[in-house]
C-alpha cells in the first residue's frame, strides 16, 4: 500500500451539507429537488469506483496502486478515515486525483493535441508526498460544472471514435466536469420519432445535414448540406452515444440530452397539411437558396408540437434506459423569430417545456444564452417572455460569453480557431462575482468553447474555478503554471508566461476573437478598400479594431472582417525570445513544443498581417517590383509557417481528414466524409462561380498542409491579379480573382491527397530560424 495521506473531495453546494454551503445561491435552492432525484438515480458506488480505477489505469498506470478511492454520502463525516481519496461521485474522485497531482506533484493535464499531460514531475510510487494528518476538504460552491457548446459536436467531435471519446470523458472527470452535453447519435432517435409521424427515411435525406454540419442542422440553421446521412452513420453514432452515456453515468455525471425546438422536415407539411408550419429566414446563403436554407418551424401553438416533443424525450429514455432529466433546447439560435410579440415567445417557451415535461415529469430545460448576446431582437420584454414561461427551477440558462460580455449583469440574473487568446483575469474572478451577487441564481460554472484543443492555459484555470470559493490571484497562478506544464522550473519561460499573461491573455477590448488574420481569412475585397488606414493597417490593427459583440459573420458597415490585435507585438516577440532561450532544457517536452510552435505561429501571423499591408501600400504607390518582391516574401512566409506547424501533432491537417475517412464503410462514404471535413474548415454552404459563400474561413485552422496547399495558393492568386492590374494599368479584376479562388476551393475540397498524421522536424530549431528570418529585424518590434 502507498503511504498514508488523505484527500477528501466533496461535491457540495446544496443546503444539505456543511456550513461551507451557506454561500449557496437562490438558484441552487430552486434546483435542489432535481439534485436529490439525480443523487438517487446515480450509478452504484461500486460501479463508479470501478470506472475511476479503470480511468486511472489509462491515465497514470504506473501509480494506479498508490491511490485508494471510496464513494461516500454527502452527509458523511470523513475526517480520520484511512481513505486516500473520497468523494460523492466518480467525477469527484478523479478530480481529487487531479488536484493532488497538480498541487502536490507539480503535474499538468491537457489534451493530447495541446501537448498532453505532463506527469514526469510525479514522484515514483511509494514516495508520493503526504498531506497533513487531518486531510483536506474541498467543496464545490455550486453543484454543476458544464462543458461544451452546441457546435463543438461538429467543429471538434465530428469524427471521433470510441478511443478518442474515452480519453475525453476521462479528461472531463479529471477537470471536475459533471454536466456535459451528450448530443451524439440523436439523428437516429429523430429517425425513429419521425417514423411514428409517417415521415420516411427518404424524407429525412433533405433534413439532416452531413456529418460535419449536424450542429447547424440541429439548430435549424440549414438542412441537407453535406448529406444525406447513410444508415450506417446513424447506427454507428447511436451505438457510440450509448457508450458515451454509459461511461458518463458510471462516473456519476449528469449528461444533458437534446430536446425538440420545433425544427421539422419539409415533408411534415404534406403529412399534416393543417399544421402551422412556417419557414425561417435566410441563414448566410449567397442567394437564399431554399435547397439549403430557410428551414421549417412547427408553431408552438400547434398541438403537434407537444406530441413531437414528448415522443422525442420518450424515445431517448427508451433507447438509453434513463436520462439525467436535463434537456438542452435552443430556440432561434442565430435565427430571428417571426414576430417580437411577447405572447408568441411565451407560448413557444411553454410548449417546448410542456413537450419535455410530457416525456419526463422531472424535466429541466437548459438553454444557451448566446441568442441574447447575438441578436438585438432579444430586448427585456422578449427575454422575460421566454424565461418566465417556465416555472422557477425548471430552466437553466448558460451565459455563454460571460468572460467578455456577461448577460447576467444586465438581465436580472436571466429572467473558446487556432489563435492564442484569453481573458485570464475575468476567468479568475467572474464566476465568484456571479455567485456572490445579490439574489444570485447561479447553479454552476463551465466552459462552452466552439472548438476545443487550444489555449490550454485558459481551460486549466477555468476548470479550477469550479472549486474556488474566492477570487484567485491570477498573477500567482500564472507564476506557477509553467513549472507544472513543463515539469521543471525554467526562469526564462516563467518570465515569458508573465508577458503572455498581460498581453495575449489580457484581451480587455470586449472583442469576440474569431481568428481573422490575413493568412487564414484572406480579404475578399478590391485593394482600394485595403489601402485606407481607417479600414485596415498598422494603426488600425493596434488601437481601433474593437467591437462589442458579433452581430453577424461580417460587420454590416464594413467590407470585410479585420484582424484583431489587442496587445503589443514587441512584448510578445520578446516572450518568444525567452521561450527559445529555455528550449535546450525542455527538448523532450511535448507541452513545451506545442507552446513554442503556437507562440511562433502567433507572432508570424501578426507579422504576416503587416507584410500584407506593405504589399497593398506598394500597390497603391504603383510599385510593381515592390508588390512582386513583397508577395514572394509573403508566400515564403506561408510555406515556412507550414513547416513550423508540421513540428507538432496538434497543428496537422492529416488527423482531421484521416479520422473522417476511418468512419466510412465504403469508398463513396470516404469521399463524402472527407469532402465534409475539407469543406467545413474552408468554405461551406453555397457559393456561385463568382461569389464566395458567406461561411468561409470561420472555422479556419493553422494546420500544416492547409497553409501549403490552400491558404498559400489562394494568396498567390490575389497577388497575381495585383501585379496584372499594375502591368495593364487597369482596375483590380475582382471577378476574375473570385472565380479563380472559388475554383481553387472547390478543387481542394474534392481532392483526395493524403497528409501526414505524425509530426516531423525540430520545433526549437525551426522556431529560431524563422525568428531570425522574419521577426528579429522586421520592424515589427516598433508596433
BELQUI-V859999 format. One record per residue. N is the residue number from 1. PHI is phi in radians with two decimals (999 if undefined). Layout:
# BELQUI-V859999
N | PHI
N | PHI
This chain:
# BELQUI-V859999
1 | 999
2 | -1.31
3 | -1.08
4 | -1.40
5 | -2.50
6 | -2.18
7 | -2.12
8 | -2.12
9 | -2.17
10 | -2.07
11 | -1.61
12 | -1.97
13 | 1.93
14 | -1.92
15 | -1.34
16 | -1.40
17 | -1.88
18 | -1.34
19 | -0.99
20 | -1.11
21 | -1.51
22 | -1.08
23 | -1.44
24 | -1.01
25 | -1.61
26 | -1.03
27 | -1.02
28 | -1.14
29 | -1.06
30 | -1.12
31 | -1.80
32 | -1.08
33 | -1.11
34 | -1.06
35 | -1.10
36 | -1.08
37 | -1.08
38 | -1.09
39 | -1.07
40 | -1.16
41 | -1.65
42 | -1.13
43 | -1.03
44 | -0.96
45 | -0.98
46 | -1.11
47 | -1.16
48 | -1.15
49 | -1.11
50 | -1.08
51 | -1.11
52 | -1.12
53 | -1.08
54 | -1.10
55 | -1.15
56 | -1.12
57 | -1.10
58 | -1.35
59 | -1.50
60 | -2.50
61 | -1.04
62 | -1.13
63 | -2.09
64 | -1.10
65 | -1.49
66 | -1.51
67 | -2.16
68 | -2.10
69 | -2.21
70 | -2.63
71 | -1.45
72 | -2.24
73 | -1.42
74 | -1.16
75 | -1.56
76 | -1.13
77 | -1.73
78 | -1.66
79 | -1.09
80 | 1.63
81 | -1.33
82 | -1.61
83 | -1.32
84 | -1.32
85 | -2.28
86 | -2.24
87 | -3.01
88 | -1.50
89 | -2.49
90 | -1.08
91 | -1.02
92 | -1.09
93 | -1.10
94 | -1.25
95 | -1.15
96 | -1.09
97 | -1.05
98 | -1.05
99 | -1.02
100 | -1.12
101 | -1.09
102 | -1.27
103 | -1.63
104 | -1.88
105 | -2.03
106 | 1.16
107 | -1.55
108 | -2.53
109 | -2.06
110 | -2.53
111 | -1.14
112 | -0.99
113 | -1.16
114 | -1.76
115 | 1.99
116 | 1.34
117 | -1.64
118 | -1.70
119 | -2.07
120 | -1.12
121 | -1.38
122 | -1.31
123 | -1.04
124 | -1.10
125 | -0.96
126 | 1.68
127 | -2.14
128 | -1.20
129 | -1.19
130 | -1.69
131 | -1.62
132 | -1.11
133 | -1.01
134 | -1.51
135 | 1.27
136 | -2.53
137 | -1.91
138 | -2.08
139 | -2.19
140 | -1.24
141 | -1.29
142 | -2.40
143 | -1.23
144 | -2.06
145 | -2.18
146 | -1.52
147 | -2.61
148 | 1.77
149 | -2.11
150 | -1.02
151 | -1.60
152 | -1.04
153 | -1.04
154 | -1.76
155 | -1.14
156 | -2.20
157 | -1.48
158 | -0.85
159 | -1.95
160 | -1.24
161 | -1.67
162 | -1.13
163 | -1.02
164 | -1.26
165 | -1.11
166 | -1.05
167 | -1.08
168 | -1.19
169 | -1.18
170 | -1.03
171 | -1.05
172 | -0.99
173 | -1.12
174 | -1.10
175 | -1.52
176 | 1.53
177 | -1.31
178 | -2.17
179 | -2.38
180 | -1.62
181 | -1.15
182 | -2.38
183 | -1.80
184 | -1.02
185 | 1.35
186 | -1.21
187 | -1.08
188 | -1.15
189 | -1.13
190 | -1.10
191 | -1.01
192 | -1.25
193 | -1.20
194 | -1.18
195 | -1.06
196 | -1.18
197 | -1.85
198 | 1.12
199 | -1.75
200 | -1.41
201 | -1.07
202 | -1.10
203 | -1.07
204 | -1.42
205 | -1.04
206 | -1.64
207 | -1.76
208 | -1.29
209 | -1.40
210 | -1.27
211 | -0.96
212 | -1.55
213 | -2.24
214 | -1.16
215 | -1.01
216 | -1.42
217 | -1.18
218 | -1.15
219 | -1.53
220 | 1.18
221 | -1.43
222 | -2.62
223 | -2.58
224 | 1.43
225 | -1.12
226 | 1.49
227 | -1.58
228 | -1.40
229 | -1.46
230 | -1.17
231 | -1.07
232 | -1.06
233 | -1.13
234 | -1.02
235 | -1.17
236 | -1.10
237 | -1.26
238 | -1.14
239 | -1.07
240 | -1.12
241 | -1.06
242 | -1.13
243 | -1.16
244 | -1.03
245 | -1.11
246 | -1.03
247 | -1.19
248 | -1.06
249 | -1.17
250 | -1.07
251 | -1.48
252 | 1.44
253 | -1.38
254 | -2.05
255 | -1.17
256 | -1.75
257 | -1.63
258 | -1.38
259 | -2.39
260 | -1.47
261 | -1.93
262 | 1.95
263 | -1.26
264 | -2.33
265 | -1.18
266 | -1.05
267 | -1.11
268 | -1.11
269 | -1.09
270 | -1.33
271 | -1.26
272 | -2.17
273 | -1.09
274 | -1.58
275 | -1.17
276 | -1.46
277 | -2.13
278 | -2.17
279 | -1.78
280 | -1.37
281 | -1.36
282 | -1.17
283 | -2.06
284 | 1.16
285 | -1.43
286 | -1.19
287 | -2.32
288 | 0.95
289 | -1.16
290 | -1.17
291 | -1.09
292 | -2.13
293 | -1.88
294 | 1.02
295 | -1.22
296 | -1.70
297 | -2.11
298 | -1.40
299 | -1.11
300 | -1.14
301 | -1.44
302 | -1.37
303 | -0.96
304 | -1.12
305 | -1.03
306 | -1.17
307 | -1.04
308 | -1.20
309 | -1.04
310 | -1.13
311 | -1.08
312 | -1.18
313 | -1.10
314 | -1.11
315 | -1.15
316 | -1.14
317 | -1.07
318 | -1.12
319 | -1.23
320 | -1.67
321 | 1.52
322 | -3.03
323 | -2.61
324 | -1.73
325 | 1.31
326 | -1.96
327 | -2.25
328 | -1.60
329 | -2.59
330 | -2.00
331 | -1.51
332 | 0.94
333 | -1.27
334 | 1.09
335 | -2.29
336 | -1.67
337 | -1.02
338 | -1.22
339 | -2.58
340 | -1.74
341 | -1.15
342 | -0.98
343 | -1.14
344 | -1.14
345 | -1.08
346 | -1.12
347 | -1.16
348 | -1.07
349 | -1.10
350 | -1.09
351 | -1.22
352 | -1.03
353 | -1.19
354 | -1.13
355 | -1.07
356 | -1.12
357 | -1.17
358 | -1.15
359 | -1.57
360 | -2.68
361 | -1.12
362 | -1.72
363 | -1.09
364 | -2.21
365 | -1.64
366 | -1.93
367 | -2.33
368 | -1.37
369 | -1.49
370 | -1.04
371 | -1.05
372 | -1.21
373 | -1.54
374 | -1.37
375 | -2.05
376 | -1.13
377 | -0.94
378 | -1.45
379 | -1.61
380 | -0.88
381 | -1.08
382 | -1.24
383 | -1.07
384 | -1.10
385 | -1.06
386 | -1.22
387 | -1.39
388 | -1.41
389 | -1.35
390 | -1.99
391 | -1.02
392 | -1.02
393 | 1.56
394 | -1.91
395 | -2.40
396 | -2.08
397 | -1.97
398 | -1.60
399 | -1.48
400 | -1.19
401 | -2.09
402 | -1.18
403 | -1.26
404 | -2.04
405 | -2.27
406 | -1.19
407 | -1.52
408 | -1.06
409 | -1.28
410 | -2.09
411 | -2.27
412 | 0.91
413 | 1.09
414 | 1.34
415 | -1.08
416 | 999
417 | 999
418 | -1.44
419 | -2.80
420 | -1.32
421 | -2.88
422 | 3.02
423 | -2.32
424 | -1.08
425 | -1.08
426 | -1.17
427 | -1.09
428 | -1.36
429 | -2.28
430 | -0.97
431 | -1.03
432 | -1.22
433 | -1.06
434 | -1.15
435 | -1.24
436 | -1.60
437 | -1.16
438 | -1.05
439 | 0.96
440 | -1.06
441 | -1.86
442 | -1.20
443 | -2.19
444 | -3.10
445 | -2.22
446 | 3.09
447 | -2.24
448 | -2.33
449 | -1.20
450 | -1.23
451 | -2.42
452 | -1.73
453 | 1.11
454 | -2.78
455 | 0.77
456 | -1.04
457 | -1.09
458 | -1.16
459 | -1.39
460 | -1.13
461 | -1.20
462 | -1.12
463 | -1.12
464 | -1.20
465 | -1.17
466 | -1.16
467 | -2.08
468 | -1.66
469 | -1.58
470 | -2.25
471 | -1.04
472 | -1.86
473 | -1.42
474 | -1.11
475 | -1.04
476 | -1.14
477 | -1.10
478 | -1.14
479 | -1.03
480 | -1.51
481 | -1.07
482 | -1.09
483 | -1.18
484 | -1.28
485 | -1.17
486 | -1.86
487 | 1.51
488 | -2.80
489 | -1.53
490 | -2.19
491 | -0.92
492 | -1.13
493 | -1.30
494 | -1.13
495 | -1.14
496 | -1.08
497 | -1.20
498 | -1.14
499 | -1.18
500 | -1.09
501 | -1.06
502 | -1.72
503 | -2.16
504 | -0.99
505 | -1.75
506 | -2.45
507 | -1.43
508 | -1.96
509 | -1.57
510 | 1.35
511 | -1.55
512 | -1.48
513 | -1.67
514 | -1.82
515 | -1.14
516 | -2.09
517 | -1.00
518 | -0.99
519 | -1.02
520 | -1.68
521 | -2.49
522 | -1.18
523 | -1.15
524 | -1.69
525 | -2.51
526 | -1.12
527 | -1.04
528 | -1.10
529 | -1.22
530 | -1.38
531 | -1.44
532 | -1.52
533 | -0.97
534 | -1.21
535 | -1.60
536 | -2.94
537 | 2.63
538 | -1.11
539 | -1.06
540 | -1.10
541 | -1.11
542 | -1.41
543 | -2.33
544 | -1.91
545 | -1.42
546 | -2.32
547 | -2.63
548 | -1.43
549 | -2.87
550 | -1.49
551 | -1.65
552 | -2.83
553 | -1.19
554 | -2.25
555 | -1.14
556 | -1.12
557 | -1.69
558 | -2.29
559 | -1.40
560 | -2.87
561 | -1.37
562 | -1.58
563 | -1.03
564 | -1.96
565 | -2.34
566 | -2.16
567 | -2.55
568 | -1.36
569 | -1.17
570 | -1.13
571 | -1.14
572 | -1.18
573 | -1.15
574 | -1.13
575 | -1.06
576 | -1.10
577 | -0.99
578 | -1.12
579 | -1.12
580 | -1.23
581 | -1.06
582 | -1.55
583 | -1.12
584 | -1.12
585 | -1.51
586 | -2.30
587 | -1.05
588 | -1.66
589 | -1.60
590 | -1.23
591 | -1.12
592 | -1.14
593 | -1.05
594 | -1.08
595 | -1.13
596 | -1.13
597 | -1.09
598 | -1.13
599 | -1.21
600 | -1.13
601 | -1.02
602 | -1.04
603 | -1.16
604 | -1.19
605 | -1.12
606 | -1.22
607 | -1.10
608 | -1.08
609 | -1.04
610 | -1.20
611 | -1.10
612 | -1.09
613 | -1.12
614 | -1.08
615 | -1.10
616 | -1.15
617 | -1.15
618 | -1.14
619 | -1.11
620 | -1.12
621 | -1.61
622 | 1.03
623 | -1.72
624 | -1.08
625 | -1.14
626 | -1.14
627 | -1.07
628 | -1.10
629 | -1.13
630 | -1.22
631 | -1.10
632 | -1.08
633 | -1.14
634 | -1.09
635 | -1.19
636 | -1.08
637 | -1.08
638 | -1.06
639 | -1.10
640 | -1.13
641 | -1.14
642 | -1.08
643 | -1.12
644 | -1.07
645 | -1.12
646 | -1.20
647 | -1.44
648 | -2.53
649 | -1.05
650 | -1.27
651 | -2.19
652 | -1.91
653 | -1.29
654 | -0.89
655 | -1.05
656 | -1.11
657 | -1.26
658 | -1.16
659 | -1.15
660 | -1.17
661 | -1.21
662 | -1.19
663 | -1.56
664 | -1.41
665 | -1.86
666 | -2.71
667 | -1.14
668 | -1.15
669 | -1.16
670 | -0.94
671 | -1.13
672 | -1.11
673 | -1.18
674 | -1.15
675 | -1.07
676 | -0.99
677 | -1.13
678 | -1.20
679 | -1.22
680 | -1.03
681 | -1.60
682 | -2.15
683 | -2.27
684 | -2.39
685 | 1.30
686 | -1.44
687 | -2.67
688 | -1.84
689 | -1.16
690 | -2.17
691 | -2.37
692 | -1.31
693 | -1.07
694 | -1.21
695 | -1.67
696 | -2.18
697 | 1.08
698 | -1.33
699 | -1.64
700 | -1.12
701 | -2.39
702 | -1.48
703 | -2.13
704 | -1.08
705 | 1.86
706 | -1.25
707 | -1.18
708 | -1.17
709 | -1.79
710 | -2.25
711 | -1.12
712 | -1.12
713 | -1.02
714 | -1.12
715 | -1.09
716 | -1.09
717 | -1.09
718 | -1.09
719 | -1.12
720 | -1.03
721 | -1.32
722 | -1.09
723 | -1.13
724 | -1.11
725 | -1.07
726 | -1.22
727 | -1.13
728 | -1.59
729 | 1.18
730 | -2.06
731 | -1.12
732 | -1.05
733 | -1.51
734 | -1.14
735 | -1.13
736 | -1.16
737 | -1.03
738 | -1.14
739 | -1.06
740 | -1.26
741 | -1.13
742 | -1.13
743 | -1.12
744 | -0.98
745 | -1.10
746 | -1.07
747 | -1.13
748 | -1.18
749 | -1.14
750 | -1.63
751 | -1.27
752 | -2.25
753 | -1.15
754 | -1.73
755 | -2.02
756 | -1.06
757 | -1.97
758 | -2.12
759 | -1.27
760 | -2.59
761 | 1.73
762 | -1.74
763 | -1.12
764 | -1.16
765 | -1.15
766 | -1.16
767 | -1.08
768 | -1.10
769 | -1.11
770 | -1.26
771 | -1.06
772 | -1.17
773 | -1.29
774 | -2.05
775 | -1.80
776 | -1.06
777 | -2.07
778 | -1.44
779 | 1.57
780 | -1.13
781 | -1.12
782 | -1.43
783 | -1.33
